[in-house]
Amino acid sequence: MLEKKTFPIDMVYVPVKRAKTLDAGKVLALAEDMLENGQTTPIRLRPDGDRYVLLEGLHRLEALRALGEATVEGYLVRARLH
């Protein structure tokens, strides 16, 4: 089972392909919701050296960044060994 942890936002790398899907309107709406309710759904990350690569949750991450937050709640996902 995945364990929810807190990660520094500045240590999260967003791949270029994923960043191209960013919708500013959605980020604004999420930021407004987070002001009232906080972050309700963790993002998903995978380790990559001394940083983390975003797998899921771009709009949540960017909403928190827009609000000036330094950390994000997320799940650390490891690659499955075959």
Secondary structure, DSSP 8 states (H G I E B T S, - for coil): ---EEEEEGGGEE--HHHHTT--HHHHHHHHHHHHHH---S-EEEEEETTEEEEEE-HHHHHHHHHTT-SEEEEEE------
